[in-house]
């Protein structure tokens, strides 16, 4: 199963949550979640395939991201590709 398919499956279960995936030294968001991260934090967004967007930020920014998401009462899940997927 590709990463995109895995994200779609997780998103179908956790519809209300923002799904963030840790891959190496970066954390990625896909689809609508990427648009939300891009809007909130002014990160670049990239179209990768078939209208699927991706947005990434370094691990060292995760505390700032989490604090803002919690302040705005946005549910999120951070998954580590090496452990959870």
Protein Blocks (a to p, Z undefined) as FASTA:
>chain_A
ZZklmmmmmmmmmmmbccdddehjbccdehjllmmmmmmnopacddfbghiacddddfkl
mmmmmmmmmmnopacddddfklmZZ
